[in-house]
Amino acid sequence: MAQTTLHMPKVYQIKIEGELPAAWSDWFNGLLAERDTGANGASTTTLTGPVVDQAALHGILDRIRDLNLKLIAVTELDPRASSPEKC
């Protein structure tokens, strides 16, 4: 008999160029939006949080594209490891 396993959402960090208003977090499935200004003065926003499946991840990435935002990085965070895995 096959065992069933519960599907746990994966946690992602999605970094984009520019500053997004914190209120936009609802547009990105409730991911936490953190803004940062680098040493060179360039602003970025990092969206972090659980994503239930690949279809939801693609939906978030589609929204970034549709808003004409520049995607910098997508990183899957592994809660069991100390370093993130680049996608």
Backbone as ProteinMPNN parsed JSONL, in Angstrom:
{"seq_chain_A": "MAQTTLHMPKVYQIKIEGELPAAWSDWFNGLLAERDTGANGASTTTLTGPVVDQAALHGILDRIRDLNLKLIAVTELDPRASSPEKC", "coords_chain_A": {"N_chain_A": [[0.848, -1.172, 0.0], [0.577, 2.196, -0.85], [2.115, 5.013, 0.66], [0.788, 8.136, 1.709], [1.891, 11.441, 1.497], [2.014, 14.568, 3.104], [1.719, 17.595, 1.396], [3.931, 20.171, 1.67], [4.102, 23.684, 1.546], [6.622, 25.404, -0.322], [9.173, 27.737, 0.549], [9.916, 30.857, -0.771], [12.19, 33.416, -1.929], [11.884, 36.272, -3.74], [13.453, 38.509, -5.682], [13.224, 41.79, -6.831], [13.775, 44.607, -9.001], [13.658, 47.964, -7.871], [11.271, 49.797, -5.787], [8.489, 48.443, -4.22], [5.235, 49.248, -3.084], [4.278, 48.393, 0.26], [1.656, 47.595, 0.512], [1.15, 46.179, -1.783], [1.653, 43.574, -1.298], [-0.532, 41.889, -1.055], [-1.169, 41.481, -3.71], [0.671, 39.671, -4.423], [0.139, 37.08, -3.444], [0.216, 37.372, -0.645], [2.903, 37.456, 0.1], [5.649, 38.623, 2.004], [6.793, 41.894, 1.645], [9.844, 43.405, 1.425], [11.718, 46.28, 1.386], [14.81, 47.602, 0.102], [17.725, 49.608, -0.021], [20.587, 49.642, -1.83], [24.22, 49.981, -1.524], [24.96, 51.408, -3.745], [22.825, 53.011, -4.145], [20.679, 51.979, -5.52], [17.375, 50.763, -5.508], [15.7, 47.882, -4.249], [13.22, 45.299, -4.008], [12.329, 42.629, -1.954], [10.416, 39.812, -2.054], [9.063, 37.536, 0.157], [8.081, 34.329, 1.284], [5.748, 31.548, 1.837], [4.897, 29.421, -0.905], [2.38, 27.717, -2.438], [2.47, 25.848, -4.598], [3.929, 24.971, -7.822], [2.352, 26.146, -9.815], [1.284, 28.37, -8.489], [3.651, 29.77, -8.009], [4.42, 30.37, -10.637], [2.274, 32.019, -11.263], [2.814, 34.251, -9.626], [5.245, 35.075, -10.745], [4.339, 35.664, -13.311], [2.725, 37.866, -12.745], [4.667, 39.701, -11.933], [5.985, 40.019, -14.373], [3.823, 41.039, -15.925], [3.467, 43.499, -14.699], [5.633, 44.77, -15.61], [8.032, 44.662, -14.188], [11.444, 44.361, -13.184], [12.913, 41.315, -12.81], [15.186, 40.054, -10.525], [16.18, 37.871, -8.995], [15.252, 34.519, -8.099], [14.828, 32.586, -5.342], [14.767, 29.525, -3.721], [14.086, 28.776, -0.45], [15.444, 26.574, 1.845], [14.256, 25.176, 4.659], [15.678, 23.363, 6.191], [18.322, 23.697, 5.663], [21.209, 25.868, 5.893], [21.815, 27.6, 3.857], [20.363, 29.307, 1.039], [18.783, 27.901, -1.919], [19.44, 28.473, -5.258], [17.192, 29.096, -7.924]], "CA_chain_A": [[0.0, 0.0, 0.0], [1.384, 3.417, -0.97], [1.932, 6.009, 1.715], [0.552, 9.492, 1.238], [2.645, 12.441, 2.231], [1.419, 15.89, 3.044], [2.49, 18.555, 0.612], [4.234, 21.396, 2.402], [4.513, 24.746, 0.627], [8.023, 25.801, -0.286], [9.355, 29.152, 0.847], [10.723, 31.507, -1.798], [12.536, 34.827, -1.925], [11.879, 36.77, -5.105], [14.023, 39.858, -5.619], [12.941, 42.585, -8.015], [14.352, 45.944, -9.013], [12.746, 49.046, -7.518], [10.508, 49.706, -4.541], [7.054, 48.196, -4.311], [4.527, 49.588, -1.848], [3.985, 47.231, 1.112], [0.267, 47.185, 0.27], [1.116, 45.282, -2.93], [1.897, 42.205, -0.874], [-1.75, 41.131, -1.374], [-1.11, 41.14, -5.134], [1.645, 38.599, -4.574], [-0.275, 35.967, -2.582], [0.543, 37.62, 0.752], [4.334, 37.413, 0.393], [6.159, 39.788, 2.718], [7.59, 42.763, 0.779], [10.858, 44.16, 2.154], [12.453, 47.173, 0.498], [16.199, 47.829, 0.494], [18.527, 50.462, -0.883], [21.964, 49.182, -1.794], [25.287, 50.968, -1.365], [24.998, 52.234, -4.954], [21.598, 53.804, -4.185], [19.624, 51.272, -6.251], [16.36, 50.168, -4.643], [15.167, 46.569, -4.59], [12.195, 44.751, -3.126], [12.385, 41.18, -1.836], [9.163, 39.18, -1.647], [9.416, 36.293, 0.828], [6.992, 33.613, 1.929], [5.407, 30.238, 1.3], [4.183, 29.327, -2.179], [1.783, 26.384, -2.31], [2.881, 24.926, -5.653], [4.572, 25.599, -8.98], [1.384, 27.003, -10.51], [1.228, 29.624, -7.741], [4.912, 30.465, -8.266], [4.323, 30.927, -11.991], [1.327, 33.135, -11.194], [3.534, 35.391, -9.055], [6.209, 35.52, -11.751], [3.543, 36.282, -14.379], [2.309, 39.194, -12.284], [5.868, 40.541, -12.007], [6.149, 40.321, -15.804], [2.724, 41.887, -16.376], [3.677, 44.841, -14.15], [6.856, 45.257, -16.233], [9.058, 44.784, -13.156], [12.655, 43.607, -13.52], [13.203, 40.207, -11.912], [16.621, 39.921, -10.267], [16.504, 36.508, -8.552], [14.262, 33.672, -7.433], [15.577, 31.672, -4.483], [13.988, 28.637, -2.862], [14.717, 28.634, 0.857], [15.3, 25.248, 2.431], [14.267, 25.375, 6.105], [16.6, 22.424, 6.838], [19.706, 24.066, 5.338], [21.545, 27.227, 6.271], [21.957, 28.465, 2.695], [19.291, 29.172, 0.069], [19.069, 27.233, -3.194], [19.052, 29.304, -6.408], [16.358, 28.423, -8.932]], "C_chain_A": [[0.899, 1.244, 0.0], [1.072, 4.372, 0.172], [1.651, 7.358, 1.081], [1.368, 10.441, 2.113], [1.953, 13.778, 2.077], [2.327, 16.816, 2.256], [2.675, 19.822, 1.436], [4.646, 22.468, 1.401], [5.995, 25.04, 0.78], [8.088, 27.301, -0.036], [10.313, 29.733, -0.187], [11.044, 32.937, -1.409], [12.622, 35.231, -3.388], [12.325, 38.222, -5.042], [13.759, 40.573, -6.935], [13.552, 43.973, -7.867], [13.274, 46.969, -8.654], [12.018, 48.785, -6.21], [9.041, 49.479, -4.837], [6.405, 48.642, -3.013], [4.195, 48.322, -1.062], [2.57, 46.705, 0.87], [0.155, 46.223, -0.912], [1.327, 43.832, -2.535], [0.673, 41.324, -1.135], [-1.76, 40.702, -2.838], [-0.181, 39.958, -5.382], [1.396, 37.495, -3.553], [0.17, 36.129, -1.136], [2.02, 37.52, 1.097], [4.744, 38.72, 1.061], [7.06, 40.587, 1.788], [8.538, 43.583, 1.644], [11.658, 44.983, 1.147], [13.86, 47.409, 1.041], [16.847, 48.77, -0.515], [19.977, 50.05, -0.721], [22.951, 50.332, -1.655], [25.362, 51.905, -2.57], [23.74, 53.09, -5.117], [20.449, 53.153, -4.933], [18.665, 50.6, -5.272], [15.939, 48.807, -5.176], [14.057, 46.215, -3.599], [12.351, 43.241, -3.138], [11.056, 40.689, -1.295], [9.523, 37.813, -1.067], [8.177, 35.65, 1.425], [6.713, 32.278, 1.272], [4.615, 30.355, -0.001], [3.687, 27.893, -2.274], [2.216, 25.383, -3.369], [3.492, 25.701, -6.819], [3.615, 26.512, -9.742], [1.274, 28.363, -9.815], [2.502, 30.441, -7.958], [4.88, 31.11, -9.648], [3.346, 32.094, -12.035], [1.984, 34.395, -10.657], [4.51, 35.952, -10.085], [5.503, 36.174, -12.937], [3.115, 37.693, -13.99], [3.483, 40.167, -12.329], [6.105, 40.964, -13.46], [5.089, 41.298, -16.289], [2.843, 43.322, -15.881], [4.958, 45.481, -14.688], [7.948, 45.54, -15.199], [10.255, 43.927, -13.56], [12.939, 42.58, -12.429], [14.711, 40.069, -11.768], [16.969, 38.485, -9.898], [15.277, 35.83, -7.96], [15.054, 32.632, -6.656], [14.61, 30.846, -3.655], [14.755, 28.478, -1.555], [14.425, 27.244, 1.403], [15.369, 25.402, 3.945], [15.229, 24.448, 6.84], [18.055, 22.789, 6.601], [19.96, 25.521, 5.707], [21.664, 28.158, 5.076], [20.811, 28.227, 1.71], [19.754, 28.465, -1.194], [18.578, 28.132, -4.303], [18.24, 28.474, -7.369], [16.691, 28.974, -10.3]], "O_chain_A": [[1.863, 1.323, 0.762], [-0.077, 4.517, 0.59], [2.21, 7.687, 0.035], [1.501, 10.241, 3.32], [1.374, 14.074, 1.031], [3.545, 16.816, 2.43], [1.707, 20.461, 1.845], [5.447, 22.203, 0.505], [6.552, 24.939, 1.873], [7.161, 28.038, -0.374], [11.381, 29.177, -0.445], [10.301, 33.586, -0.673], [13.339, 34.614, -4.175], [11.663, 39.061, -4.43], [14.029, 40.042, -8.013], [13.809, 44.446, -6.76], [12.125, 46.853, -9.081], [12.129, 47.715, -5.611], [8.424, 50.22, -5.602], [6.973, 48.434, -1.941], [3.867, 47.292, -1.652], [2.318, 45.508, 1.006], [-0.847, 45.518, -1.029], [1.19, 42.943, -3.376], [0.823, 40.133, -1.41], [-2.314, 39.652, -3.165], [-0.245, 39.322, -6.434], [2.32, 37.032, -2.883], [0.472, 35.141, -0.467], [2.367, 37.501, 2.278], [4.241, 39.789, 0.719], [7.991, 40.034, 1.203], [8.101, 44.361, 2.492], [12.203, 44.448, 0.181], [14.085, 47.417, 2.251], [16.549, 48.726, -1.709], [20.532, 50.099, 0.377], [22.569, 51.503, -1.668], [25.777, 53.057, -2.44], [23.601, 53.81, -6.105], [19.352, 53.71, -4.981], [19.095, 49.947, -4.322], [15.833, 48.6, -6.385], [13.979, 46.768, -2.502], [12.489, 42.635, -4.201], [10.621, 41.094, -0.216], [10.206, 37.021, -1.717], [7.327, 36.33, 2.0], [7.347, 31.912, 0.282], [3.788, 31.25, -0.175], [4.481, 26.955, -2.2], [2.322, 24.191, -3.08], [3.558, 26.93, -6.798], [4.033, 27.548, -10.26], [1.181, 29.393, -10.483], [2.442, 31.664, -8.079], [5.269, 32.267, -9.806], [3.567, 33.058, -12.768], [1.745, 35.489, -11.17], [4.589, 37.166, -10.273], [6.016, 37.137, -13.506], [3.142, 38.605, -14.816], [3.319, 41.324, -12.717], [6.391, 42.129, -13.735], [5.401, 42.269, -16.978], [2.385, 44.253, -16.543], [5.329, 46.584, -14.285], [8.689, 46.516, -15.31], [10.094, 42.889, -14.202], [13.174, 42.933, -11.273], [15.431, 39.977, -12.762], [17.937, 37.931, -10.418], [14.391, 36.476, -7.401], [15.851, 31.888, -7.228], [13.741, 31.388, -2.972], [15.925, 28.094, -1.551], [13.276, 26.802, 1.414], [16.431, 25.727, 4.476], [15.567, 24.71, 7.994], [18.94, 22.25, 7.267], [19.022, 26.311, 5.819], [21.62, 29.377, 5.241], [20.339, 27.1, 1.557], [20.944, 28.428, -1.506], [17.412, 28.524, -4.3], [18.54, 27.305, -7.612], [16.106, 28.548, -11.296]]}, "name": "protein", "num_of_chains": 1, "seq": "MAQTTLHMPKVYQIKIEGELPAAWSDWFNGLLAERDTGANGASTTTLTGPVVDQAALHGILDRIRDLNLKLIAVTELDPRASSPEKC"}
